[in-house]
Amino acid sequence: MADIDWSRWTPVDRATLVFVLSGDDILLIEKKRGLGGGKVNGPGGKVDPGESVEQCAIRECKEELGIDVSELEQLGEHRFQFVDGYSIHCWVFRTSKWGGEPVETDEAVPLWRRTDAIPYERMWEDDHIWLPLILEGKAFTADWIFEDDTMLDHRLTLLAQAPGAPTE
Ligand SMILES: Nc1ncnc2c1[nH]c(=O)n2[C@H]1C[C@H](O)[C@@H](COP(=O)(O)OP(=O)(O)OP(=O)(O)O)O1
């Protein structure tokens, strides 16, 4: 964390992640392409110009899984900094409200798993640190330094309330 002035940090991209919960189950994806292609993650992706993070979350769930999510609860904020200079600011939502049946698309394969059997070994290295907080409904903000797929450092702070919407 030492070399980064997080107070001046400006991301290259903004993105979202969405976790749909249904009883003891969570809806994940096997991501086919893009950043993290080949990994298991939640549906999500980069924010389009002029789009809010919530609009992005809804659009990405439709594009990647064909489902319509609603009543999104914004709980987490990630600042991912890669040592090659790339950076991405990611907003994490959860919901238990969705319509439609998740289907495979050219971007993702749906993957329902029990919340006590999340395949962290197939996910980004950071996920096991913060996804349990999403399941518990705990708000947080977190900073991460990555070299490619390897997590070098991190700092996670629990929040009393959800992080605010992005201002950049
Ligand atoms: N470290 C880590 N853990 C968990 N999730 C992520 C990371 N780093 C990440 O970037 N992500 C997430 C954040 C986003 O949901 C995706 C990256 O966006 P991407 O899928 O590349 O964006 P799209 O808009 O869907 O894809 P393109 O159309 O740009 O190819 O990963």
PDBQT file of the ligand as one rigid body, heavy atoms in Angstrom, charges set to zero:
ROOT
HETATM    1  N1  LIG A 201      -9.684  -9.119  -8.208  1.00  0.00    +0.000 N 
HETATM    2  C1  LIG A 201     -10.960  -9.220  -8.587  1.00  0.00    +0.000 A 
HETATM    3  N2  LIG A 201     -11.822  -9.963  -7.858  1.00  0.00    +0.000 NA
HETATM    4  C2  LIG A 201     -13.100 -10.073  -8.244  1.00  0.00    +0.000 A 
HETATM    5  N3  LIG A 201     -13.630  -9.471  -9.351  1.00  0.00    +0.000 NA
HETATM    6  C3  LIG A 201     -12.807  -8.737 -10.066  1.00  0.00    +0.000 A 
HETATM    7  C4  LIG A 201     -11.449  -8.567  -9.740  1.00  0.00    +0.000 A 
HETATM    8  N4  LIG A 201     -10.897  -7.748 -10.641  1.00  0.00    +0.000 N 
HETATM    9  C5  LIG A 201     -11.856  -7.424 -11.517  1.00  0.00    +0.000 A 
HETATM   10  O1  LIG A 201     -11.751  -6.667 -12.506  1.00  0.00    +0.000 OA
HETATM   11  N5  LIG A 201     -13.013  -8.018 -11.154  1.00  0.00    +0.000 N 
HETATM   12  C6  LIG A 201     -14.291  -7.943 -11.867  1.00  0.00    +0.000 C 
HETATM   13  C7  LIG A 201     -14.903  -6.598 -12.000  1.00  0.00    +0.000 C 
HETATM   14  C8  LIG A 201     -15.714  -6.745 -13.257  1.00  0.00    +0.000 C 
HETATM   15  O2  LIG A 201     -16.972  -7.344 -12.939  1.00  0.00    +0.000 OA
HETATM   16  C9  LIG A 201     -14.936  -7.731 -14.088  1.00  0.00    +0.000 C 
HETATM   17  C10 LIG A 201     -14.076  -7.058 -15.140  1.00  0.00    +0.000 C 
HETATM   18  O3  LIG A 201     -14.878  -6.483 -16.139  1.00  0.00    +0.000 OA
HETATM   19  P1  LIG A 201     -15.018  -7.173 -17.596  1.00  0.00    +0.000 P 
HETATM   20  O4  LIG A 201     -15.735  -8.464 -17.451  1.00  0.00    +0.000 OA
HETATM   21  O5  LIG A 201     -13.687  -7.239 -18.255  1.00  0.00    +0.000 OA
HETATM   22  O6  LIG A 201     -15.930  -6.127 -18.285  1.00  0.00    +0.000 OA
HETATM   23  P2  LIG A 201     -16.943  -6.358 -19.481  1.00  0.00    +0.000 P 
HETATM   24  O7  LIG A 201     -17.514  -5.021 -19.744  1.00  0.00    +0.000 OA
HETATM   25  O8  LIG A 201     -17.926  -7.451 -19.177  1.00  0.00    +0.000 OA
HETATM   26  O9  LIG A 201     -16.024  -6.932 -20.598  1.00  0.00    +0.000 OA
HETATM   27  P3  LIG A 201     -15.503  -6.330 -21.942  1.00  0.00    +0.000 P 
HETATM   28  O10 LIG A 201     -16.716  -6.164 -22.812  1.00  0.00    +0.000 OA
HETATM   29  O11 LIG A 201     -14.811  -5.014 -21.635  1.00  0.00    +0.000 OA
HETATM   30  O12 LIG A 201     -14.562  -7.399 -22.442  1.00  0.00    +0.000 OA
HETATM   31  O13 LIG A 201     -14.108  -8.426 -13.193  1.00  0.00    +0.000 OA
ENDROOT
TORSDOF 0
